[in-house]
């Protein structure tokens, strides 16, 4: 295993900090440029607010921004949307406030900054030295100690004093808690037909038109199905009438799903059951012990956080009102 301190001491040059000129808006800051950031160590974090993989890194990025600001670190969050609603500026403003993102955020709705960096991932982290040279990158979760060692090394190279060797201690709580990787056996699974997989139904699915689905027999691990009147769209499934359900056979501690309320506004009530029972103490952040929750904002909803041994289970989400859109399941 590579020593993080050794890795940081031998950082390559990976190009230069790209332009932020394509941002449609800046939050928490006036517009920044590579030139205005010269002399500072810069961490660029690509994110989109429904992404569970990014959410599990947020505690570290937030802690680094707070700990090293006085030593010359500038964190720039680049919010590039995956889903159309994530490109709406009011939703991004809501997410920045709700998720306590206090560092500068470039709103990259048109993918201009994403393309300038040649980026392809959420989350993606790039760290540039005081001369604007990218010296480190990491895609996805993890490697937090290595990332912080790189920050410390580049700050010292820039002449900053008082930069210690201690690492941040981030609480493992809430939606930002790290996944139970040892027991996680279910992948991110999209519901829309563009990227959807493992959908089980009687007969053929009907795309872009209303269709009444009937849940088939038992699901195999990581299969999912619909029950009720749904329209499967390219990026989501839209519930046309109340009392429709989604069922998923999973193997994980946490069950999350990205949901949006009706486009015209309003809320959608839902109820979650795990193996046909109320989740009780295993309810998620967005459900109560009886499994009830409400879709109000377009965002990620945590349906369950289960204790005890991780085994194959079936989650069923029944929507008590029409108009909800379901985008993607994620697990932890």
C-alpha positions as CSV (number, residue, x, y, z in Angstrom):
1,X,0.0,0.0,0.0
2,X,1.3,3.5,-0.9
3,X,2.0,5.8,1.9
4,X,-0.2,8.9,1.4
5,X,2.6,11.2,2.5
6,X,4.9,9.7,-0.1
7,X,2.2,10.0,-2.8
8,X,1.8,13.7,-2.0
9,X,5.5,14.4,-2.1
10,X,5.7,13.1,-5.7
11,X,2.8,14.7,-7.3
12,X,2.7,14.8,-11.1
13,X,1.7,17.8,-13.3
14,X,-1.6,17.0,-14.9
15,X,-2.3,20.2,-16.9
16,X,-3.6,23.6,-15.8
17,X,-6.7,24.8,-14.0
18,X,-9.4,25.2,-16.7
19,X,-11.7,28.2,-17.1
20,X,-14.9,28.7,-15.0
21,X,-16.2,31.1,-17.6
22,X,-19.2,29.0,-18.5
23,X,-20.9,29.3,-15.1
24,X,-24.4,30.7,-15.4
25,X,-24.3,31.9,-11.8
26,X,-22.0,32.0,-8.8
27,X,-23.2,31.2,-5.3
28,X,-21.4,32.2,-2.1
29,X,-18.9,34.2,-4.1
30,X,-18.3,36.6,-7.0
31,X,-17.1,35.0,-10.2
32,X,-13.7,33.3,-9.9
33,X,-11.0,32.7,-12.5
34,X,-7.8,30.7,-12.6
35,X,-6.0,34.1,-12.8
36,X,-7.7,35.5,-9.7
37,X,-6.9,32.2,-7.8
38,X,-3.2,32.3,-8.6
39,X,-1.2,32.1,-5.4
40,X,-3.9,29.9,-3.7
41,X,-4.2,26.1,-3.6
42,X,-7.5,25.3,-5.3
43,X,-9.7,22.2,-4.9
44,X,-12.4,21.9,-7.6
45,X,-15.2,19.5,-6.7
46,X,-17.7,18.5,-9.4
47,X,-21.1,17.6,-7.9
48,X,-24.8,17.3,-8.5
49,X,-27.0,17.5,-5.5
50,X,-29.0,14.2,-5.8
51,X,-25.8,12.1,-6.2
52,X,-25.4,9.8,-3.1
53,X,-21.7,9.3,-4.1
54,X,-21.1,13.0,-3.8
55,X,-23.2,13.4,-0.7
56,X,-21.0,10.8,1.1
57,X,-17.9,13.0,0.2
58,X,-19.4,16.3,1.2
59,X,-18.5,16.1,4.9
60,X,-14.8,15.8,4.0
61,X,-14.9,18.6,1.4
62,X,-16.8,20.9,3.8
63,X,-14.3,20.1,6.6
64,X,-11.3,20.8,4.4
65,X,-12.7,24.1,3.2
66,X,-13.2,25.2,6.8
67,X,-9.9,23.9,8.2
68,X,-7.5,25.1,5.5
69,X,-9.1,28.4,4.3
70,X,-6.8,30.4,6.6
71,X,-3.8,28.6,5.1
72,X,-4.7,29.5,1.5
73,X,-7.0,26.8,0.3
74,X,-10.0,27.8,-1.9
75,X,-12.6,25.1,-2.6
76,X,-14.7,25.6,-5.7
77,X,-17.8,23.5,-6.1
78,X,-18.9,23.0,-9.7
79,X,-22.5,22.0,-9.8
80,X,-23.2,20.2,-13.1
81,X,-26.7,18.6,-13.2
82,X,-27.4,15.0,-14.0
83,X,-31.2,15.4,-14.1
84,X,-33.0,18.4,-15.7
85,X,-34.5,19.6,-12.4
86,X,-30.9,19.9,-11.0
87,X,-30.3,22.5,-13.6
88,X,-32.9,24.8,-12.2
89,X,-31.2,27.6,-10.3
90,X,-33.8,27.8,-7.5
91,X,-33.2,24.0,-6.8
92,X,-29.4,24.5,-6.7
93,X,-29.8,27.5,-4.3
94,X,-32.0,25.3,-2.1
95,X,-29.5,22.5,-2.1
96,X,-26.5,24.8,-1.3
97,X,-28.4,26.1,1.7
98,X,-29.9,22.8,2.9
99,X,-26.6,20.9,2.5
100,X,-24.5,23.6,4.2
101,X,-22.3,24.2,1.2
102,X,-20.5,27.3,2.3
103,X,-17.7,27.6,-0.2
104,X,-18.0,29.1,-3.7
105,X,-20.2,27.3,-6.2
106,X,-20.1,27.7,-9.9
107,X,-23.5,26.7,-11.4
108,X,-22.6,24.7,-14.5
109,X,-26.0,24.0,-16.0
110,X,-24.7,24.0,-19.6
111,X,-21.7,21.7,-18.9
112,X,-19.3,24.3,-20.0
113,X,-16.9,23.9,-17.1
114,X,-17.4,20.1,-17.1
115,X,-16.2,20.0,-20.7
116,X,-13.4,22.5,-20.1
117,X,-12.0,20.1,-17.5
118,X,-12.7,17.1,-19.7
119,X,-14.6,15.7,-16.7
120,X,-16.9,12.6,-16.8
121,X,-17.7,11.8,-13.2
122,X,-19.7,12.8,-10.1
123,X,-18.0,13.3,-7.8
124,X,-14.7,14.4,-9.2
125,X,-12.0,16.2,-7.3
126,X,-9.1,18.2,-8.8
127,X,-6.4,19.9,-6.8
128,X,-4.2,22.6,-8.3
129,X,-1.1,24.2,-6.8
130,X,-0.6,28.0,-6.3
131,X,0.6,28.3,-9.9
132,X,-2.6,26.9,-11.2
133,X,-1.1,23.5,-12.2
134,X,-3.4,20.5,-11.5
135,X,-1.3,18.1,-9.3
136,X,-3.9,15.5,-8.2
137,X,-7.4,14.2,-9.1
138,X,-9.7,11.6,-7.7
139,X,-13.0,10.2,-9.1
140,X,-15.7,8.8,-6.9
141,X,-15.7,8.2,-3.1
142,X,-12.9,7.4,-0.7
143,X,-9.1,8.2,-0.5
144,X,-9.9,10.9,2.0
145,X,-6.6,10.7,3.8
146,X,-4.7,10.8,0.6
147,X,-6.6,13.8,-0.6
148,X,-6.0,15.7,2.6
149,X,-2.3,14.9,2.5
150,X,-2.1,16.4,-1.0
151,X,-3.8,19.6,0.3
152,X,-1.3,19.8,3.1
153,X,1.7,19.2,0.8
154,X,0.6,21.8,-1.7
155,X,-0.1,24.4,0.9
156,X,3.4,23.9,2.3
157,X,4.8,24.2,-1.2
158,X,3.0,27.5,-1.5
159,X,4.7,28.8,1.6
160,X,1.9,28.5,4.0
161,X,2.9,28.1,7.6
162,X,1.3,26.1,10.5
163,X,-0.1,23.4,8.3
164,X,-0.2,20.3,10.5
165,X,-0.2,16.6,9.7
166,X,-3.5,15.8,11.5
167,X,-6.5,14.8,9.4
168,X,-10.1,15.9,9.8
169,X,-12.5,13.7,11.8
170,X,-15.8,13.7,10.0
171,X,-18.9,12.3,11.8
172,X,-20.4,9.3,10.1
173,X,-24.0,10.4,10.3
174,X,-27.1,11.2,8.3
175,X,-27.2,11.0,4.5
176,X,-23.4,11.7,4.5
177,X,-22.6,8.5,6.4
178,X,-20.3,6.2,4.5
179,X,-21.8,3.2,2.8
180,X,-21.5,-0.3,4.4
181,X,-19.2,-1.4,1.6
182,X,-18.4,-4.8,3.1
183,X,-22.1,-5.9,2.8
184,X,-23.3,-3.7,-0.1
185,X,-24.7,-6.0,-2.8
186,X,-27.0,-3.7,-4.9
187,X,-25.9,-1.2,-7.6
188,X,-27.2,2.2,-8.6
189,X,-30.2,1.4,-10.7
190,X,-31.9,3.8,-13.1
191,X,-35.7,3.7,-13.6
192,X,-36.0,5.5,-17.0
193,X,-35.5,3.5,-20.2
194,X,-32.3,5.3,-21.3
195,X,-30.2,3.7,-18.6
196,X,-32.7,1.4,-16.9
197,X,-31.8,-2.2,-16.2
198,X,-33.1,-5.3,-14.3
199,X,-36.8,-4.3,-14.9
200,X,-39.2,-7.3,-14.6
201,X,-42.7,-7.1,-15.9
202,X,-45.4,-9.2,-17.6
203,X,-45.1,-8.8,-21.3
204,X,-43.4,-5.8,-22.9
205,X,-42.8,-2.4,-21.2
206,X,-44.5,0.5,-22.9
207,X,-42.3,3.6,-23.2
208,X,-43.5,7.2,-23.3
209,X,-47.1,6.2,-22.9
210,X,-49.4,5.4,-19.9
211,X,-49.5,1.7,-19.2
212,X,-51.0,-0.4,-16.3
213,X,-48.4,-2.7,-14.8
214,X,-49.0,-5.7,-12.6
215,X,-46.2,-6.8,-10.3
216,X,-45.0,-10.3,-11.3
217,X,-44.0,-13.1,-8.9
218,X,-41.0,-12.9,-6.6
219,X,-38.1,-10.8,-7.7
220,X,-34.5,-12.0,-7.9
221,X,-31.8,-9.9,-6.3
222,X,-31.5,-6.4,-7.8
223,X,-34.6,-6.8,-10.0
224,X,-37.4,-4.2,-9.7
225,X,-40.9,-3.8,-11.0
226,X,-43.9,-1.5,-11.2
227,X,-47.5,-1.9,-10.1
228,X,-50.2,0.5,-11.2
229,X,-50.6,3.1,-14.0
230,X,-47.2,4.5,-15.0
231,X,-45.4,6.1,-17.9
232,X,-41.8,5.0,-18.3
233,X,-39.9,8.0,-19.7
234,X,-36.4,8.3,-20.9
235,X,-35.0,9.4,-17.5
236,X,-37.8,8.5,-15.0
237,X,-41.0,6.7,-14.4
238,X,-44.1,8.9,-13.9
239,X,-47.0,7.8,-11.8
240,X,-50.3,8.7,-13.5
241,X,-52.8,7.5,-10.8
242,X,-52.6,7.1,-7.1
243,X,-51.7,3.9,-5.4
244,X,-49.0,2.8,-7.8
245,X,-46.0,1.1,-6.4
246,X,-42.3,0.3,-7.1
247,X,-40.7,-2.8,-5.7
248,X,-37.0,-3.6,-5.5
249,X,-35.1,-6.7,-4.3
250,X,-31.9,-5.4,-2.7
251,X,-29.0,-6.3,-0.4
252,X,-27.8,-3.2,1.5
253,X,-28.1,-1.3,4.8
254,X,-29.5,1.9,3.2
255,X,-32.2,2.3,0.5
256,X,-32.4,5.7,-1.3
257,X,-34.3,6.9,-4.4
258,X,-34.4,10.2,-6.3
259,X,-37.9,11.5,-6.5
260,X,-39.6,14.6,-7.8
261,X,-43.1,16.0,-7.1
262,X,-45.6,16.8,-9.9
263,X,-44.2,19.4,-12.4
264,X,-47.2,21.7,-11.6
265,X,-46.3,21.7,-7.9
266,X,-47.8,20.0,-4.9
267,X,-46.7,17.1,-2.8
268,X,-47.0,13.3,-3.1
269,X,-47.5,11.1,-0.1
270,X,-45.9,7.7,0.0
271,X,-45.5,4.7,2.2
272,X,-42.6,2.3,2.4
273,X,-42.7,-1.4,3.5
274,X,-39.7,-3.7,3.8
275,X,-40.5,-7.4,3.3
276,X,-44.2,-6.4,3.6
277,X,-43.8,-4.7,7.1
278,X,-43.4,-1.3,8.5
279,X,-39.7,-0.3,8.7
280,X,-40.0,0.6,12.4
281,X,-36.6,1.5,13.7
282,X,-35.1,0.8,10.3
283,X,-36.9,3.8,8.7
284,X,-34.9,6.3,6.7
285,X,-34.3,10.0,7.2
286,X,-37.3,10.7,5.0
287,X,-39.8,8.2,6.4
288,X,-41.3,7.6,9.8
289,X,-41.5,4.3,11.7
290,X,-44.7,3.4,9.8
291,X,-43.0,4.1,6.6
292,X,-44.8,7.3,5.7
293,X,-43.1,10.1,3.8
294,X,-43.9,13.0,1.4
295,X,-42.2,14.1,-1.8
296,X,-42.0,17.8,-1.7
297,X,-38.7,18.8,-3.3
298,X,-37.0,17.1,-6.3
299,X,-34.1,15.3,-4.5
300,X,-32.7,12.1,-3.1
301,X,-34.9,10.5,-0.4
302,X,-33.6,8.0,2.1
303,X,-36.3,5.3,2.6
304,X,-34.6,2.9,5.0
305,X,-31.5,2.5,7.1
306,X,-31.7,-1.0,8.4
307,X,-29.9,-2.4,11.5
308,X,-28.8,-6.0,12.0
309,X,-27.5,-8.5,9.5
310,X,-27.6,-7.4,5.8
311,X,-29.7,-9.9,3.9
312,X,-31.8,-9.9,0.7
313,X,-35.0,-7.9,1.2
314,X,-37.7,-6.3,-0.8
315,X,-38.7,-2.7,-0.5
316,X,-42.0,-1.5,-1.8
317,X,-42.8,2.2,-2.2
318,X,-46.5,2.9,-2.6
319,X,-47.5,6.4,-3.7
320,X,-50.8,7.6,-2.3
321,X,-51.1,10.5,-4.7
322,X,-50.4,10.8,-8.5
323,X,-47.7,12.8,-10.2
324,X,-44.4,11.5,-8.6
325,X,-41.4,10.8,-10.8
326,X,-38.9,8.2,-9.8
327,X,-35.4,8.5,-11.3
328,X,-32.8,6.2,-9.7
329,X,-32.3,3.8,-6.7
330,X,-29.0,4.0,-4.8
331,X,-27.9,2.0,-1.8
332,X,-25.4,2.2,1.0
